Amino acid sequence: MDSLSSFETLSRQYLLGELTEAELAAMQQDIFSDQEKFYQLCEIEDRLLDDYARGALTAEQQRRFEQRYVSNPARRRRVEFAQAMAREFQRETKESPASSVVFRRWQSVWQGVRASVHTPRLAVSAAIIVVILLLISTAWLWMEREGLHQKVAQLEGQPSPSAAALAVPTSPTPTISATPTPTALPSPSVRDMRVVNLTVLALALRSEKPGTETKLVLPREAEQVRLHIQLPAQPYKQYAVRLQDAQAQEVFSQGKVKARSEKGTRIIVVTIPVQRLQPGTLVLTIEGLADNGEREPVSKQEIQVTRK
Amino acid sequence: MSFGLHEQQGLTSQAFNSFLNRLGPDPVAGAEAYEELRFALLKFFEWHDSWFPEEDADETINRVIRKNAEEEDAIQNMTAYALGVARMVHLEMQRSPDRRRVELESLPPLVSPAEEVLAEDSEDLPECFQHCLQSLPPENQTLLRRYYEHNQHARIVQRQRLAQELGITDGTLRQRTKRLRERLEQCVNRCRKRKETARQKARRQKK
């Protein structure tokens, strides 16, 4: 979600039912007397739906959104459509939600500075302060980077303690572990990114034994879970992945996931916004997509999700 | 636009045509204005948490048509009047939210368990989405894909670049993709409804 105009902010409050009676009446009058504003509101609603589908709302916004949208069948269809759009169109880019958080923070800091600087004298003082802060932060980042390099060197020589702490397999066959995004380690700004962005690697799901269960513990700061699913020997080029909760309600699904080879193993990768993973038992189902378009079962297993 | 539904509500074609005449100077303009008004009312009810936005929008229009038929000059501003009626309908809905539950209870019980129905319904979505996406011309598919592929600030940069490549303004690009998205969403909804109806029919036959 980018910095929003006042009309967009007001519209989002309207859509989430956050306006007072008087504000609501004024808004209704406004949008029904001005066709352009009405269509703007329609677009804003689309953006709100997209932000939810992509996991870009704050926890509070997400709660309000779910109260208003998910419980209403007519609106839920719109949410489901936005989710289908996100699954289809959102490609895996190097841009992570966390880097956007960092960007937004800097943007808001900059806006604050800009708003407070009204006179040239203040502008000069502000510029000097900014330069000093930049020098200090560069030195600090350099030191942090050196420290991180040392830690990386240490970690490469031993198993990751954080992985063991975050994901505990209860059966010896499937293993699931949580590690930070590999690309996140070397950069100096990653310290922030690691706090808010976590990648979970499911390294193997070989067993199809019923009752096999894997535990996944999600840190509070995590925004996304990336499942790397190692596949058994199967002839399929594409797979369908589905996660259902204990009531068999679908919490996530993705069709036509292409398998790829990684270190001699065939894997598929799916990324799931953390807010879809409520604590409890989830059933992960993998199906192979045959050439004739039919789906054939490949594996099914339970994942126990808990939050830290 | 269809008069059939309004006719079921006891409205005459004369009242309906008089309403269209008030909306536009000729039949085509009147029909377009009718669709716009209905869409606006539909959104109004959706935004106000109606479980049956289409029914509420049609009920609002019926009341406006009746009023217009009773006193032709009573309504000065059709949109403002319709909004007022919509608010009334909305309030009535809030006061008696159970009025439609009786209708649901009178429906025949489902043969399959509810979970199964829900699962089938959600399985329709990916299929319908792919079907509808594929039915768009390839250049429109690419446009949608590129417009929506990024997140956050990269999205803004990508959209500016896309508008430049196409030689159009950001606003025109936004309008174009909005129309495409609407088309895709309507197609997906129709497809899901078709599949749902077919399943219900199959269940009834099985029974």
Boltz contact constraints between the chains, C-beta under 6 A:
constraints:
  - contact:
      token1: [A, 32]
      token2: [B, 79]
      max_distance: 6.0
  - contact:
      token1: [A, 32]
      token2: [B, 83]
      max_distance: 6.0
  - contact:
      token1: [A, 54]
      token2: [B, 151]
      max_distance: 6.0
  - contact:
      token1: [A, 72]
      token2: [B, 49]
      max_distance: 6.0
  - contact:
      token1: [A, 74]
      token2: [B, 46]
      max_distance: 6.0
  - contact:
      token1: [A, 74]
      token2: [B, 53]
      max_distance: 6.0
  - contact:
      token1: [A, 80]
      token2: [B, 125]
      max_distance: 6.0
  - contact:
      token1: [A, 81]
      token2: [B, 185]
      max_distance: 6.0
  - contact:
      token1: [A, 81]
      token2: [B, 188]
      max_distance: 6.0
  - contact:
      token1: [A, 84]
      token2: [B, 125]
      max_distance: 6.0
  - contact:
      token1: [A, 84]
      token2: [B, 129]
      max_distance: 6.0
  - contact:
      token1: [A, 89]
      token2: [B, 145]
      max_distance: 6.0
  - contact:
      token1: [A, 89]
      token2: [B, 148]
      max_distance: 6.0
  - contact:
      token1: [A, 89]
      token2: [B, 149]
      max_distance: 6.0
  - contact:
      token1: [A, 91]
      token2: [B, 149]
      max_distance: 6.0
  - contact:
      token1: [A, 95]
      token2: [B, 154]
      max_distance: 6.0
  - contact:
      token1: [A, 100]
      token2: [B, 152]
      max_distance: 6.0
  - contact:
      token1: [A, 103]
      token2: [B, 153]
      max_distance: 6.0
  - contact:
      token1: [A, 248]
      token2: [B, 115]
      max_distance: 6.0
  - contact:
      token1: [A, 250]
      token2: [B, 122]
      max_distance: 6.0
  - contact:
      token1: [A, 255]
      token2: [B, 126]
      max_distance: 6.0
